[in-house]
Protein backbone atom coordinates (compact mmCIF):
# COMPACT_ATOMS: atom_id res chain seq x y z
CA UNK A 1 0.00 0.00 0.00
CA UNK A 2 1.49 3.34 -0.98
CA UNK A 3 2.24 5.80 1.77
CA UNK A 4 -0.17 8.65 1.11
CA UNK A 5 1.46 11.11 3.54
CA UNK A 6 4.91 10.64 1.99
CA UNK A 7 3.43 10.93 -1.48
CA UNK A 8 1.61 14.19 -0.64
CA UNK A 9 4.71 15.60 1.07
CA UNK A 10 6.90 14.76 -1.92
CA UNK A 11 4.33 16.22 -4.28
CA UNK A 12 4.28 19.42 -2.19
CA UNK A 13 8.09 19.63 -2.31
CA UNK A 14 8.17 19.17 -6.08
CA UNK A 15 5.38 21.73 -6.50
CA UNK A 16 7.18 24.22 -4.26
CA UNK A 17 10.45 23.83 -6.16
CA UNK A 18 8.71 24.22 -9.52
CA UNK A 19 6.89 27.33 -8.29
CA UNK A 20 10.15 28.82 -6.97
CA UNK A 21 11.77 28.10 -10.33
CA UNK A 22 8.86 29.68 -12.17
CA UNK A 23 9.09 32.87 -10.04
CA UNK A 24 12.89 32.86 -10.42
CA UNK A 25 13.37 32.60 -6.65
CA UNK A 26 15.56 29.52 -7.04
CA UNK A 27 18.23 28.96 -9.67
CA UNK A 28 18.19 25.86 -11.81
CA UNK A 29 21.49 24.55 -10.55
CA UNK A 30 20.13 24.40 -6.99
CA UNK A 31 16.70 23.15 -7.96
CA UNK A 32 17.99 20.04 -9.68
CA UNK A 33 18.93 18.34 -6.41
CA UNK A 34 15.59 19.12 -4.80
CA UNK A 35 13.68 17.94 -7.86
CA UNK A 36 15.66 14.68 -7.85
CA UNK A 37 14.90 14.19 -4.15
CA UNK A 38 11.22 15.04 -4.63
CA UNK A 39 10.79 12.75 -7.62
CA UNK A 40 12.66 9.92 -5.89
CA UNK A 41 10.44 10.36 -2.85
CA UNK A 42 7.38 10.31 -5.10
CA UNK A 43 8.50 7.05 -6.66
CA UNK A 44 9.34 5.48 -3.29
CA UNK A 45 6.03 6.62 -1.80
CA UNK A 46 4.14 5.14 -4.74
CA UNK A 47 6.13 1.90 -4.73
CA UNK A 48 7.41 1.25 -1.18
CA UNK A 49 8.54 -2.29 -2.06
CA UNK A 50 11.13 -0.68 -4.35
CA UNK A 51 13.00 0.61 -1.29
CA UNK A 52 13.09 -2.92 0.15
CA UNK A 53 14.55 -4.25 -3.09
CA UNK A 54 17.20 -1.53 -3.26
CA UNK A 55 18.09 -2.01 0.43
CA UNK A 56 18.53 -5.76 -0.05
CA UNK A 57 20.60 -5.18 -3.18
CA UNK A 58 22.80 -2.70 -1.32
CA UNK A 59 23.20 -5.05 1.64
CA UNK A 60 21.37 -2.82 4.11
CA UNK A 61 19.12 -4.69 6.54
CA UNK A 62 16.58 -1.96 7.20
CA UNK A 63 15.25 0.12 4.30
CA UNK A 64 14.93 3.14 6.58
CA UNK A 65 18.68 2.99 7.24
CA UNK A 66 19.27 3.22 3.50
CA UNK A 67 17.08 6.32 3.39
CA UNK A 68 19.03 7.90 6.25
CA UNK A 69 22.36 7.14 4.59
CA UNK A 70 21.22 8.57 1.27
CA UNK A 71 19.76 11.64 2.99
CA UNK A 72 22.96 12.29 4.91
CA UNK A 73 25.06 11.89 1.76
CA UNK A 74 22.80 14.25 -0.16
CA UNK A 75 22.92 16.86 2.61
CA UNK A 76 26.70 16.58 2.77
CA UNK A 77 26.85 17.09 -0.99
CA UNK A 78 24.59 20.13 -0.80
CA UNK A 79 26.66 21.58 2.06
CA UNK A 80 29.89 21.04 0.15
CA UNK A 81 28.43 22.62 -2.98
CA UNK A 82 27.15 25.65 -1.05
CA UNK A 83 30.53 26.04 0.66
CA UNK A 84 32.19 26.06 -2.74
CA UNK A 85 29.69 28.65 -4.01
CA UNK A 86 30.32 30.87 -0.96
CA UNK A 87 34.08 30.65 -1.53
CA UNK A 88 33.69 31.73 -5.15
CA UNK A 89 31.42 34.64 -4.22
CA UNK A 90 33.79 35.68 -1.42
CA UNK A 91 36.72 35.80 -3.86
CA UNK A 92 34.68 37.85 -6.33
CA UNK A 93 33.58 40.26 -3.58
CA UNK A 94 37.18 40.75 -2.42
CA UNK A 95 38.34 41.44 -5.98
CA UNK A 96 35.53 43.96 -6.49
CA UNK A 97 36.32 45.69 -3.19
CA UNK A 98 39.97 46.01 -4.25
CA UNK A 99 38.98 47.46 -7.63
CA UNK A 100 36.65 49.98 -5.96
CA UNK A 101 39.43 51.02 -3.55
CA UNK A 102 41.87 51.55 -6.44
CA UNK A 103 39.29 53.58 -8.38
CA UNK A 104 38.50 55.65 -5.29
CA UNK A 105 42.20 56.53 -4.84
CA UNK A 106 42.47 57.47 -8.52
CA UNK A 107 39.41 59.73 -8.27
CA UNK A 108 40.78 61.42 -5.13
CA UNK A 109 44.13 61.98 -6.87
CA UNK A 110 42.41 63.46 -9.93
CA UNK A 111 40.18 65.65 -7.75
CA UNK A 112 43.24 67.05 -5.94
CA UNK A 113 44.95 67.88 -9.24
CA UNK A 114 41.89 69.44 -10.88
CA UNK A 115 42.31 73.01 -9.44
CA UNK A 116 45.97 73.14 -10.56
CA UNK A 117 45.07 71.98 -14.07
CA UNK A 118 42.25 74.52 -14.30
CA UNK A 119 44.54 77.30 -13.07
CA UNK A 120 47.26 76.46 -15.61
CA UNK A 121 44.71 76.38 -18.44
CA UNK A 122 43.34 79.77 -17.46
CA UNK A 123 46.88 81.14 -17.34
CA UNK A 124 47.62 79.71 -20.79
CA UNK A 125 44.46 81.24 -22.24
CA UNK A 126 45.19 84.66 -20.72
CA UNK A 127 48.83 84.49 -21.76
CA UNK A 128 50.30 84.51 -18.30
CA UNK A 129 53.22 82.20 -17.58
C-alpha positions in Angstrom: 0.0 0.0 0.0 1.5 3.3 -1.0 2.2 5.8 1.8 -0.2 8.7 1.1 1.5 11.1 3.5 4.9 10.6 2.0 3.4 10.9 -1.5 1.6 14.2 -0.6 4.7 15.6 1.1 6.9 14.8 -1.9 4.3 16.2 -4.3 4.3 19.4 -2.2 8.1 19.6 -2.3 8.2 19.2 -6.1 5.4 21.7 -6.5 7.2 24.2 -4.3 10.5 23.8 -6.2 8.7 24.2 -9.5 6.9 27.3 -8.3 10.2 28.8 -7.0 11.8 28.1 -10.3 8.9 29.7 -12.2 9.1 32.9 -10.0 12.9 32.9 -10.4 13.4 32.6 -6.6 15.6 29.5 -7.0 18.2 29.0 -9.7 18.2 25.9 -11.8 21.5 24.5 -10.5 20.1 24.4 -7.0 16.7 23.2 -8.0 18.0 20.0 -9.7 18.9 18.3 -6.4 15.6 19.1 -4.8 13.7 17.9 -7.9 15.7 14.7 -7.9 14.9 14.2 -4.2 11.2 15.0 -4.6 10.8 12.7 -7.6 12.7 9.9 -5.9 10.4 10.4 -2.8 7.4 10.3 -5.1 8.5 7.0 -6.7 9.3 5.5 -3.3 6.0 6.6 -1.8 4.1 5.1 -4.7 6.1 1.9 -4.7 7.4 1.2 -1.2 8.5 -2.3 -2.1 11.1 -0.7 -4.3 13.0 0.6 -1.3 13.1 -2.9 0.1 14.6 -4.2 -3.1 17.2 -1.5 -3.3 18.1 -2.0 0.4 18.5 -5.8 0.0 20.6 -5.2 -3.2 22.8 -2.7 -1.3 23.2 -5.0 1.6 21.4 -2.8 4.1 19.1 -4.7 6.5 16.6 -2.0 7.2 15.3 0.1 4.3 14.9 3.1 6.6 18.7 3.0 7.2 19.3 3.2 3.5 17.1 6.3 3.4 19.0 7.9 6.3 22.4 7.1 4.6 21.2 8.6 1.3 19.8 11.6 3.0 23.0 12.3 4.9 25.1 11.9 1.8 22.8 14.3 -0.2 22.9 16.9 2.6 26.7 16.6 2.8 26.9 17.1 -1.0 24.6 20.1 -0.8 26.7 21.6 2.1 29.9 21.0 0.2 28.4 22.6 -3.0 27.2 25.7 -1.0 30.5 26.0 0.7 32.2 26.1 -2.7 29.7 28.6 -4.0 30.3 30.9 -1.0 34.1 30.6 -1.5 33.7 31.7 -5.2 31.4 34.6 -4.2 33.8 35.7 -1.4 36.7 35.8 -3.9 34.7 37.9 -6.3 33.6 40.3 -3.6 37.2 40.7 -2.4 38.3 41.4 -6.0 35.5 44.0 -6.5 36.3 45.7 -3.2 40.0 46.0 -4.3 39.0 47.5 -7.6 36.7 50.0 -6.0 39.4 51.0 -3.5 41.9 51.6 -6.4 39.3 53.6 -8.4 38.5 55.6 -5.3 42.2 56.5 -4.8 42.5 57.5 -8.5 39.4 59.7 -8.3 40.8 61.4 -5.1 44.1 62.0 -6.9 42.4 63.5 -9.9 40.2 65.7 -7.8 43.2 67.1 -5.9 45.0 67.9 -9.2 41.9 69.4 -10.9 42.3 73.0 -9.4 46.0 73.1 -10.6 45.1 72.0 -14.1 42.3 74.5 -14.3 44.5 77.3 -13.1 47.3 76.5 -15.6 44.7 76.4 -18.4 43.3 79.8 -17.5 46.9 81.1 -17.3 47.6 79.7 -20.8 44.5 81.2 -22.2 45.2 84.7 -20.7 48.8 84.5 -21.8 50.3 84.5 -18.3 53.2 82.2 -17.6 
